[in-house]
Structure formats: structure tokens, C-alpha cells
Amino acid sequence: MKYLFTNTLFLALMALFTAKASAQCYPDRHSTTWFDGWISCDMAANPNSVRGPSHWILYDFGEPHMLFNSHFWNLNDPAHLDWGVAEIAIDYSDTGAEWKSYGNVSLARATGKSIYEGQAGPDLQGLVARYLLITVIANQGGTCAGFSEIRIEAEASASTSQATTLAAWNDPSSPLRAQVIPNPFSSVSTLTIQSQDDARIQYQIVDVLGREVQSGQIQGGSAQTVELRGNGWFAGLYQVLITQGNYRTRLPLLKIE
């Protein structure tokens, strides 16, 4: 089973766009409860297929950001310190379909004390990414794997436009236009496809293993909408594959709990 507690992880990632100041002796002390963090006890298909089944967590910033200094807090529950991660792989992507590897990072075992302040992570040196994927390579010896929190300094990329936050449009020379909103989604999303060509359009939604979860055909020549219902879909990354004649386009779609 895979758990994501956004109150600590997601907000910590997204909130640090301003400098932090504190006069406390232990400004970054961390909770000692296991549920204040992310825990994965069952391996699952990784969004980056080269990683294979693994413990992983995927972050979507909504738009490309430049990423800089990072800080990690390992799992700090005294009864489950062995669930903490020992080594992780960091991958990043603009689309959620093609991945680049930043490299591996080693993390020390947490102390289980309330004054635990984590450790400095790598300086990502302004790499630009919308998606950040963390895969557990090794844990501290336990049956599950996870960490308490990650904090990354980031700023929006100057090349980002509102269009890219709402949709991944195809090349302007193609008659195909497609977008899916909302994305990420939890239950229902809407796929909109438009083409200047009257030929039939095929669409297919597949998971990271290439298994089809929904497909169909629509008539080209005007904007058409398709309701995507995520009932029965597992949380994770999907691909929307659209074909009209010799034209093809692909959109990433993220299903969340």
C-alpha cells in the first residue's frame, strides 16, 4: 500500500519560494510519528519504466520550475527508523513521459528524537522540471520505505506559460489540438480534442505498464469532449494517446487519491 500525506510533503515542496528565517535553537525539528510523512509498503510500477516495480513518490509542480537547494528529513518514528530510506534515485521530467536522471542520494538514519533536523540534500543547480520522481533504491532494513519531509527551493521558470499548465498541446503545424482538465484529477477529468481534419480520431488512455483503461473514437472537424472517469483506476501516471491518420499526440495524465 502506498501512502501520501500532502500536509507535510507537498506543501513543504511548494511553499519555499521565499527565504526562511528563525531564531530557534532547533528551527527544523521534526515530528516523531510515522504518519507525518510518506510510507510505501508495497512496490508498484514506476512512472519511469526503467526503474521497474519499486517504492516511489511523484511530485507535480503544475508548471516547470527551476529547482535549487534541498533538505531531507528521514522517517523519524523511533519504532520504525528502519523504514527510513538509505538511498534514493532522483529523476525529473517536463512531460511526465520522458525522464532524465539527476543521480542517487544517500540519506542517514533518523534519530527518532524531537530535535531531529534532517540533513542537507543536493543542490539541483537550477534544473528545470515540472515533475520530480523519487525512487527508493534501499531503505534502512525494514519492511516498508519512506521519509518524513523534503524541502526544495524553487522558482517558476520564465519560459512557462498558462497554456502549458493546462494542457500539453501538440505541434502548431498539426491539425490536432488536445487538452485534459483538470490534471491532476481524482475522480473525473475532461479530454477535449479538436482537429481541422474531418477524419476519425482515435484516443486511448494507458497506464505506465501500457495497459488500456479507456479508449474510443470521435469525429474530427470540430471540438469534441470525452469524459474520463477514474473509477477503478489506480493512483499514478497515465498517458492519453491520440491518433488521426498520420498525426499522433500524447498527453500525461496524473490520477491522485
Sequence and secondary structure as in RCSB ss.txt:
>XXXX:A:sequence
MKYLFTNTLFLALMALFTAKASAQCYPDRHSTTWFDGWISCDMAANPNSVRGPSHWILYDFGEPHMLFNSHFWNL
NDPAHLDWGVAEIAIDYSDTGAEWKSYGNVSLARATGKSIYEGQAGPDLQGLVARYLLITVIANQGGTCAGFSEI
RIEAEASASTSQATTLAAWNDPSSPLRAQVIPNPFSSVSTLTIQSQDDARIQYQIVDVLGREVQSGQIQGGSAQT
VELRGNGWFAGLYQVLITQGNYRTRLPLLKIE
>XXXX:A:secstr
 EE  TTTHHHHHHH SS      SSTT     TTSSEEE S B  SSGGG SB EEEEEEEEEEEEEEEEEEE 
  GGGGGGBEEEEEEEEESSSSS EEEEEEE      STT   EEEEEEEEEEEEEEEEEEEEESSSSSEEEEEE
EEEEEE TT  HHHHH     TTSSEEEEEESSSBSSEEEEEEEESS SEEEEEEE TT  EEEEEEEESSS EE
EEEE TT  SEEEEEEEEETTEEEEEEEEE  
